[in-house]
């Protein structure tokens, strides 16, 4: 699952975090999600998720100080299925190892966090990356895509890779096309388009708490050729007038291909 949970902003009124947080937990637990990459997670929200997702282990650091300040790109994964082997974060800037660094026209620090996991069920290691691109800077988004695919290759090598995130761009944009390009015999695929079954759910991932009127997908789950994609959907979760977030979560059922077992 890729899920922008919307930061804890009391000004969201009816859709403030305090009214949505149980829906967020239910979205994950009711579908028995194995791994979820989240965006816009403040440290208080991260702690709430830890407290209410006891079957999951997590990793995430604040984008401002690499600890607790600013939004986290939290990754939660099932303890029973996965063993954490490694974890880290880099900044989507010209100096990715510099904590809190900001790229060009991004205005705010942006990060990509990742975990290396051992899948007990398949006896296989895999990498899960999670990110959130700038909502303002087109140059920052383009450069973030270039950096991201370079870093994924450098960090993961030939291992199975999953990438989740809010990319703040549509599938005809340059950043998206860069992410899905064939580079050095390696490629990431949008799970939406390689699913063995028809996409289910909505046709937009951003709802703006009901204010967004156009169908627009900017949140994605990508994977490399190590996986077969069984299903893909967008979960338009709402109870009465309360939305689960100002984004809808994206979900995919994927399985390691036989050659990776």
N, C-alpha and C positions, 0 to 999 in steps of 0.2 A: 504494500500500500504506500502511496505517496499522499501526504495530507498536510496542507497548510492550515493549521488550526486557528489562525488569527491571534495576534498577541492580546494579552489581557489589557483591554482598554475600557475602563468604566463608562466612557462616553458612548459606547455602543448600545447603551440603553437596554432595551428588551433583549438584544442579542449579545449582551456582555458575557464575559467568560463564566461568571458565576451561574448564569442560566443555561450555559451550553456544555459545561465540563463533563457532566455525566453522559451526555449524548456522545461526546468524543470517545470516552471510555467504551461505551456500548458499541460504537462503530467498529472498534478494534476487536473487542472480546467476542461479540456475537458472531463474528465471521472467522474467528480463530486465526487471525492474521499471524503469519510466521515472522515477518519482518516488516516494519513500517519506518519510513523516513518522513520526518515532520519538519515543517518550516514555521518561522515566527514564534518560536517557543521561548518565553521568558523563564527565568530561573524558578520562579514560584510555580509556574505551570509545569515545568519539568519535574519538580518535586511532587506535585500532585499526581502526575502520571506515574511516577515511581511508586508512590503510596497506593495507587489504585490499579496498578498492573503488576501484581506480585509475581506472576508467572513469567515476567519479562526482565531481561537485563538491558541496560541502556548505556549509551555514550552520547555526550554532547558538551560543547563548550561555547561560551559567549563570544560573539564576533568582535566585541570591542577589546577585551583584555585576554581572550583565550581561556577564560575561567568562568565567571558568572555574569559579567556585564554585557548587555546587549542580547540580541536574539540568538538562540541556539538552533542548530540543525540537528535535532535529537533523532537518534536511531534506537529503536526498541526491537528486541528479538527474543524469541522464546528460549528460556534457559534449558528446557528439557531437550530441545532439538539441537541447539548450537552451543559451541564453545568459543569464546572470544580469544583470538590469537594475537591480534594487534589492532591498534586504533590510532587515528591522528586527524588533524585538521590543517588545511592550508587556506590562505587568503586569495581571493580572486582579484589579484592585483599584479603589477609589474614586479613586485617583491613578495612572492607567495609565502615565504617563510617569516615575513615580518608581521608580527601580531598587530592587528588593528589597521593594517594598511588598506588604502582605498585606491581603486583604479579610476583613472581619467575622469569621466563624467558620471561616475556611479553615485557620488554624493555621500554614500554610506559604505561602511565596510561590509563586504560579502565573503562568505566562506563556503568551502566544501569539506564535509566531514566524512570519514570512511571507517569501516571496520573490516577486518579479515576474520572470517568465521569458519569453523569446522562443522560441517553438517553431519551430525551423528547418524542420521538416517541413511544418508548416501555415502558416508565415509569419504567425503570430498571437501576440499577447502574452496571458499568463494569469497568475493569482495562485494561489499555493498557501499555505494557512494550516495551521498545526499547533499543537495545544494539548493540555493535560492539566488537567482540572478537579480541584478539591479532592475528596479521598476522605472527608472528614469533614463539611464544612459545607454543609448544604442551602441556606442563604441565599447563601453564596458561589457555589455552582453556579448558582443562579438569576440572580444579578447578573452572573456571568461570561458567561452566555448572552446577556443583554441587552447587555452591553458588546461582546461578540464580534460580534454581528450588526450593531451600530452601527458598529464599527470596520471590519468587512469592507466595508460599504457606503461608508464614508468613504474608505478606502484604494483599493479596487478599482474604484469607479464602476460602469460597465456592462460591465466586462471579464469573461471567463470566470473562474470561481472554483471551486477545489476546497478542501475543508476536511477534514483528518484529525485524529484525536485519541482519547484515552482520556477519556471524558466522565463516567465514574463514575456513570452513571445509565441507566435503561432507557428504552425508547421510549414509555412511558406517563407519563413524568415531566415536570414543568413545564419544566426546562431544555431537554429534547429538543423539546418542543412549541413553545417559543419559537424555537429555532433553525430549525425547519421551518415557521414561520408566514409567511404572506404579508404583507409589510410594504413599503409604498410601491412596490407592483408588483414587488417583488423577493422571491425565495424560494429557500431551499436545500432540496434533496431528499436523502433517505437513498437512496444508490445500491442498497441492498438491495431496496427496494420498487419501483424504477422500471427494474430490469434487464429487458432484452428476453428473457433466458433465465432459467431457474429457478436460484435460489440453489444453490450447491454447497458441500459440506463440512459442518462442524459447525453446531450451533445455539447455541453459547456461545463467547464470546471470552476468558473468564477461567477458567483451569483450576486455579490455585493449586498448580501442580506436582503435580497429581493429587489435591489435597485438596478441591477444589470439586466438589460433587456435583450442583448444580443448573445447568440451562441458563440462562445469563445473558449477554446481549449488552450491553456498555457501551462498546465501541470501534466507531467508525463512520467511514465515508467519505461526505461530503456533496458535492454539486455544484449549481451553478445550471443554469438552463435552456439555457445555452450548449452543453451536452453531451448526447449520447445515451449511455446506459449499456448496454453489450453483455452484460456478465456481472458477477456478484458472488459472492464466496465467503469462507469462513473456513477457514484452513489449519491443521488439527490436526496439527502437526508434532511427532513424538516418535521418538526412537531408543532402543530398549531401555527403560530406565527414566528416560532424560533427556529433559526437555521443552525445546523451543526457547526458552521463556520461561514465566512464570506467566500470560501472556496469549498467545492465538493471533493471528497477524496477519490483518488483513482486506485483501482484494484486490478490485479492480474494474477491468474493462477499459472505458474510456470513450473517446469520440471527439467532437471538436468537431462540432456540428451544421452542416449545409450553410450555414445563414445566417451562420455565423461563419467560414467558409472564404474 
